[in-house]
Amino acid sequence: MDAVTTIEGRPDNVGEMAKIGILVASDRASSNEYQDEGGPAILQFL
């Protein structure tokens, strides 16, 4: 897979809203061994 993938929608869908969920699972983060930074980084990117 290329580093950047572009997916184009149909012209009549441009500007439509989409709901996006972010799910991060980590045993170490849930046991407070470290602070999860992946979820917040993905949210900031979006």
Buried (B, 14 or more C-beta within 10 A) or exposed (E): EEEEEEEEEEEEEEEEEEEEEEEBEEEEBEEEEEEEEEBEEEEEEE
